[in-house]
Amino acid sequence: MSTAPTLELADIFRQYGPAYRQAHSLPLHQHRLMHAIETCRTPELGSVVEWCDHCSYAHTYYRSCRNRHCPKCQGLARARWLEQRKAELLPTDYFHVVFTLPEAIAAIAFYNKQSVYEMLFRATAETLLTLAADPERLGVTLGFFCVLHSWGQNLHFHPHLHCVIPGGGLSADRQSWIAGRRRFFLPVRVLSSLFRRLFVEMLEKAYAAGKLEFFGDLQSLRDASAFHRYLAPLRKRKWVVYAKPPFGGPQPVIEYLGRYTHRVAISNHRLLALEDGHVSFAWKDYRDGGKSKEMTVSAEEFIRRFLQHALPPGFQRIRYYGFLANCHRARQIELCRRLLATACSVLLPSLSACHQFHRALIGQDRRLCPQCGIGILARLQLPPPTLWDTS
C-alpha cells in the first residue's frame, strides 16, 4: 500500500482559503467545493464508531465529503466504477482516442464551461459515430464512453476528452459484429477534420443564439465580425486528435482506465511542500519528453489554478454513447457478447464481488475486525457536533 502524503490539498485550503475567498468573488459551487475539501474527514462532517463483537477493538473515523473534486474521496468511487465496467467489457481490442480543443477555443471555454463542454461531448460523439457508420470505413454502430479532463500537468486550463472504444461494432442490421483494423481504429486526419468542422458549427450557432459570454482579453469578440475573424484561422489549423496504440484486451483496458476516471486536477501525492506562502508540486513536462519536474507557485495562484477546473454544478463528466448508451446498455452488451460467441455474465457485480474488490483495494475486508480478524464490526453513525451561535 502507498504511503500517505504528508501534505494535502485540504491543508492548503484551510491555511490560505479564507484569504482567497475574501479577495475573490467566487461562484457558490466553488465555495462549496473548498468547504467540502477543508472539512473532509474532520469532526465537522460527523463520524462512525466501529467496534468488534469478539475482542476489545474500537475505532472512530470521520466521514468523507464525497465531493468529486476531492483527491481523498475518489479512490473507492473509482474502484466501484471500474468494477462495473469490468462486467461490461467485450473480448476485443480497445482503443484510446483523445480529442483536444485548441488554445484559442479553450480561452472561450474558460468563460463558458457548461456550453463549450457540452459542444465538446456532442462534436466528439457525432464524429466517432458518423465515421464508424460510414460503409466506406467500418459501417458499424460503435459503443464507447468519454471522460472529460480540463487540466494539464501544470494545472493550466486544457480541456480534452479521453474516449475508450472497442475495436469494432454492430452491423447495420444488428446481426453480426464487425471488427476494425487491429493497428488503428479510424484515420486520425479524418477524425480531426470532421471534429473541427462540427465543433466550429456548434460554436457559431451558440454565438448567434447569444449563449456565449466574453470577458477580459476576449471582450472584443462580442462584436460579430471580430468573432468570425477569430475563428477564421482555426478552420485551417489541424486540431489535435490522438489515437493511442490499441490495448491488448479487456483486462489491460481496466488497468489503464484507473488512471483517467474519477481523477481530479492534482492528487495529494504530487504535492511536495507548502512554505512561505508558496506551493511546490511535481509535474511531467510532455513537451520535454515527459521529464519529471517541480513547479512552485504562490498559494493564491495554486488555488486559482485548481478552482478553474471545478465542473459546473450537475455536469456529467463521464458519458456513454452508441450501444453503451445508458438507455439500452444491458440489452446491447448481451447482443454483442452473443455475436462474439462469448458467455453473457451478469452485467453488475454481486454484493460479494463488491466486497472482494473493496478488500483488494484497501488490503483488508472492511467487515472483519482488523485486530483479531475474526469478529464482525458493528457500526454507530454519529452526527456532526452542534455548533452554537454565541455571537
N, C-alpha and C positions, 0 to 999 in steps of 0.2 A: 504494500500500500504506500502511496506517495506521502511525503512529509507535509504537514500542514504549513501553509505560508505564514511568515512572521508579520507581514504587512497585508492588510486587506483594504479593499475599496471602501468599506464601511468606516475604517479608521480615518481615511482622507475626508470623507463626507462629514463625519462627526466633528472633526477639527476645523475644517475650512468651509463646510457647507453653510453654516449660519451667515457668515460674512458674504458668501457668494449670493445667497438668496436676498440679502439686504441690498446688495449692489446692483442686482439684475432683476428685471421684471420677467418672471418665468410663468409659462402656462401651468394650469392646475395639474396636469398629468406628470409634469416634471417635478413639481413639488412633492407629489405623492410618491414618485419613484425614489427620490432622495430620502424621504422619510422612511419608506419601506426598507431600504438598504441599511439605513442608520439603526433601525430598531430590530433588524433580523436577528433572531436567536438571542434576544435580550428579554429581561423580565417584562418589558412593556407589552409584549405580544402574548403573555401568558406562558404556561409551562405544562409539562406532562411528568407525572411521577410514576416510575416503574418499580415494582418490587417482585421478588421471586417467591413463589409459593413453596419452595423447597429449602432455601437457605436464607441467610440474613441480608442478601444483596438488595440494595435500594439505590435508585439513581433519579435525579431530576434533570431534564433537559428542556431548553426553551424552544418555542415554536419558530418555524421559518416564516418569512414574509411571503414566499411563493411568488414574488414579483418576477416576471420573465426577463427582467434586465439584471437581476441579482446574480452575481457569479457563484454564490453559495447554494442557490436553490435549483440549479439546472441539472445536477448530476442524476438524481433519481427520475426527474421528468424525462430526461433524455433516455435513460435506461428503459423506462416503460414504453416510450415511443418506439425505440429500436426493437423491443421485444414484439410489439405489434407488427412492425414492418417485416420482421423475420418470418412471421406467419403468412406474409403475402408475397414473398419472393418467388420468382419463377426460375426454372432450371435453364437459364440462358445467360449470355454475357450482358453486362450492364455498361452503359456509357455515362460519363460525367461531362456535361456541357455547361459552360459559363457564359452568360450574356452580361456585358458591361456597358454602362452609359458613359459617353464621352464627358470630359470635364465641363464643357460648355452646357450640356444638359444637366449634369449634376448640380451646377450652380443654380439652375431654375428649380431643380428638385429640392434644394435646401429650404426654400421658402414655400414649397408646395408638395410636401411629402406625401400626403394622402392621395392627391390627384396623380402625381408622377409615378408613385409606386404602383398604383392601380394600372396605369398605362404600361409599365414595365412588365407586369404579370400578363396582361392581355396580349401585348405585342409578342412576347416570348412564346406564350401558349399557341397563339394563332400561327406564328412562324413554324413551329415544330409540327403542329397538326396538319397544316396546309401542305408543307413539303413532303411529309411522310405519306399523306394520302394521294399525292401525285402518282398516277400509274407509271410515269417515266422514272420515278425514284423508287419508292418501296410499294406504294399502293396499299397502305395499311392504316388502321386506326391505332395510334400509339396509346400507351398508358405511362404517365410519368408524374413526378412531383417536383416542385420548385421551392427553394429555400432562399429568402431574402437576406442579404448581408448589406450593410451600408458603410462599412469601415474597411480601412486598410490597416496594416500592422502598426502604423504610426498614429492611428486613431483619426486620421483625416477622413473627410466625407467622401465615400467611394461606393455608390450604390451598384449592386450587381446581383444576379440570380445564379444560384447553383442548381442545375437540373440533373436529376438521375433518371435514366431512361433505359428500359430493357431493349436489347438489341433485336427488335422485331415487333410485330403487332398482328392484330386480327385482320384477316382479309375482308373485303367489302361485303361479302355475303355471310361473314361470321362462321364459315365452315372450315377454315384452316388457319394455321399460324404460319406467317411468312417471316423468315429470319433475314436480318440485314447482313451487310458485309461485315466480316469479323474485324478488319483492320480500321475501319472508320464508319461512322454512323451515317451522316449526311455531309455533303461538301460544306466546309466552313464558309467559304466565299459566298455561296448561295444563301446560307443561313444569315450571314451578316447583312447582305444586300436587302433581303426581304424584311428582316428585323428593323433595319434603318428606315425603310420606306413606311412600314406600318406605324412605327413609333412617331415619326415626324408628322404623319397624317393625324394621328390621335392628338398630338400636341397642338397642332394648328386648330383642330376642332375645339379643343378645350379653351384655347385663347379666344377664338371667335365667340364662344359662349360666355366669356367673362369669368372663367373658372380658375384663372391663374393670377397670382399676385407677384409684384416685383418691388424689391426694396434694395437699399444700398447701391452698390455698383450697377445693379440691373434696373434701376428706376427708369432709364431711358427706354426700356423695352415696353413700357406702357403705350408707346406710340407704335401703331401697327406696322408702319414702314420700317422702323428700326428693328422690330421683332423679326420680320421676314428677312431683313439683311443679316441678322444674327444667325438665322437658320441656314442661309444660303450655302456657306462653306461646309456645313455639316452634311449636306446632301451628297457631297462629293468625297468626303473623307471616309476611310474604312472604319467601321465600328468593330470593336473587339468582341469576337465570339470565339471562345477557346474550347476545343473538344479534346479532352484528355484521353490517353490510351484506354482501351476497354478493360474493365475488371475481369478477373479470371472466372468469376461466377458469383452466385448468391452470397456465400459466406464472406468473401473479401469485401463486397459492397457494404455489408453491415458494419464491418470493422472500420471502413473508410468513412461511412456516414457519421460515425460517432464524433468525428472532428468538426462537422458542419452543422448538425441540427442542435437547436437549443443553445447555441453558442452566444455569448454576449461580447460586447465590444472589446473587453480585455478581462482576462482571468486574474485571480489573485496571485497565481504563481508567477505571473510576468511582472508584478510589482517588486521593485528592488529596494527602494529607500524613500523616506519622507523626512527631509532635513531642510531647515531654514526656509520653510515655505515653498519648497520645490519637490517635485515627484520624479523619481527615476524609474524607468521601466524598460524591459527587454523587448526588442522587436527584430524582425527579419527584413532586411533590405533586398527585395526581389529584383530591384534594378541593379544591384551589385552582386548578382549571383546567389542571392538568398543568404548572405552573410548575417550572422547574429550580431546585433549592435545594441548599444544602450543610449537611451534618449532621456534628457532631463528638461522638464518644463515647469513653470510655476504651477502651484496648486490650483490657482484660478483658471489657468489655461487648460490644465488637465481636466478639471470638472467641466469646462465648456466643451472640450472635445468629446468627453463621454456623453454628455447630455444631448449633443446633436444627433446621437444615434437612437434616442428614445423613439419608439414606434408611436404613431398616432393611436389614441385610445380605441380599443376593439379591433385593431388591424390584424389580419391573419397573415403571418409571415411564412407559413408553410401551406402550400396549396396543391391540389391534385387534379389531374386532367385526363381526358381520354377514358380508357377503360378502368383507370384508377380513380375516377371522379367519385366523390363520396356517395352520390345517389344510387349507384349501381356497382360499387366496387366488389362486393362479395360475389354477386352473380357472374360478373365478368372474369374475375380471377378463377372461379371454378371452371368456366368455359375454357380459359387459356390453358389451365392445367390439363383438362381433358384432351385438348387438341395437341398438347405437348406430350401426351401419354404418360403423365405422372399422377400419382395418387393425390387426391384433394384432401388436405388436412383441415382441421378446424381453423378458421381464419383468425380468431383471437385466442391468446394463450389461456390455459386454465388457471385457476387460482393457485394450484400447486406449482405450476410453471412460473407464475409471477413471484412466488416465494423463493423458488430456486434461483431465479435471475437476480432477485434482490440480495440473496445470500452471496452469490458470486460477486456482486458489485461491491458490497461493504465487507466481505470476508467473514460473515457470520450470519446465522439465522436470527432475525430480529425477534422471533417468537420465543427463543430459548434464552435462559439466563447466561450471560457471558462469564459469570463467576463459577458456577457449578456445572453448567452445560446440560443440566437435567430438568430443572424446574421451568415452568411456563410463566412468562412475565405477565403480570396484571398491570393495568394502567388506570390512572386517575387524571382526568383533564382538569387543570386549574385555570380559571380565567385571569386576565390581566389584572394587576392591582388597581384599586380605585384611587385616582389622583384627585384629592380635594382642592378646590379653588380657595386659596387663603388670601386672595388679593382684596 
